[in-house]
């Protein structure tokens, strides 16, 4: 049995979208694509146009796993020009690789994590960074997804750490959706650290706050946010040079924030090596046009040295732990071939068989359905058939398996999607202030780029931190109008 997902029109107001599904942490099908004037991604379905605009970009593409016949695995990615990749998709004979998330390759420092990775950076003028329908949430990353499969190719069952607005431009996608709470029955590779109230899952190897920020990123941002506020408050004047109460309070808060950051670095919380922790603070600053990350780590340099000395003393103990299987996540990753914490161990073929869905995935010969008895305890999932010209909003940490397919004719041979990831809101009672840590998020907003203009907003160019999208007067437009397409 499968559950059907509700749908809404893309003309819904941003405030209503927040109240009815974003704050409720419920996925929803959205009929239509973003109605922002700056959204021009429909033009990308012309591959010649796409090659002209972004063909020189270097991208990472993923080969299909030779045994499981699926994507979303630890298969080594290949670096090619986007133009070369587009040409390969237009050839009838494969192999046909997949353009997926453009995160940094584990073995390369050439591609840094960024909010606008290639080829999306070359297309940056053709889409809003935050579509009108998403209101005041903050962008984490965008990605273009491209592949070719007439029979259907699968991503594997997993979840993301950010809210997803998935815009289907060509082809078809079938989504199988389970809520975050089903982590108890879906056998993740990672060890659960916390299931936040907004549904975000945090793992022991890389803990994140409820707003999706890694702990150290948030601590560093708090230091810089206080420094920013201090820069606007003049020092005391006169012989005594007495600072104001406000400045004194901020200086005290700054010292406390530095101490907390240093303490986190020193203790390597929960056994995590903070040097290896995913830290996108510098990437956030780069994307927002700021340079505030420079020199911040100097503040904890002495602490890091002390930490390094402690690590030398414990090196022998750690080596013994790794041999006996007690060394934490590093040992787990080695045993599991480096699979991400947020992926399910259940082979995709078993998920499809359990739900009586057609599949092209192949289970490992050594695996058996009896290895995953808890799968039988999962409630009926949502199964969504998404068509070109529609969107799916998926809150952070909703488990999903995606089967992508394209038509058999040359004009239909490609499936293409463009998605937005947003930091998950954790202040769910407020449309205008969707994040609880206002100090940190006001700082990020002040560093971030500008929204494109939309109805009801201030003039284009107003900084995100100074102008927020406000509640609309519903009495003026009681019934949303259909957008012209």
Secondary structure, 3 states (H helix, E strand, C coil): CCECCCEEECCCCHHHHHHHHHCCCCCEEEECCCCCCCCCHHHHHCHHHHHHHHCCCEEEEECCCCCCCCCCCCCCCEEEEHHHHHHHHHCCCCCCCEECCCCCCCCCCCCCCCCECCCHHHHHHHCCCCCHHHCCCCEEEEEEEEECCCCCEECCCECCCCEEEEEEEECEEEEEEECHHHHHHCCECCCEEEECCCCCEEECCECECCCCCEHHHHHHHHHHHHHHHHHCCCCCCCCCCCCCHHHHHHHHHHHHHHHHHHHHHHHCHHHCCCCCCCCCHHHHHHHCCCCCCCCHHHHHHHHHHHHHHHHHHHHHHHHHHHHHCCCCHHHHHHHHCCCCCCEECCCHHHHHHHHCCCCCCCCCCCCCHHHHHHHHHCCCCEEEEEECCEEEEECCCCEEEEEEECCCCHHHCCEEEEEEEECCCCCCCCCCCCCCCHHHHHHHHHHCCECCCCCCCCCCCCECCCCCCCCCCHHHCCCCCCCCC
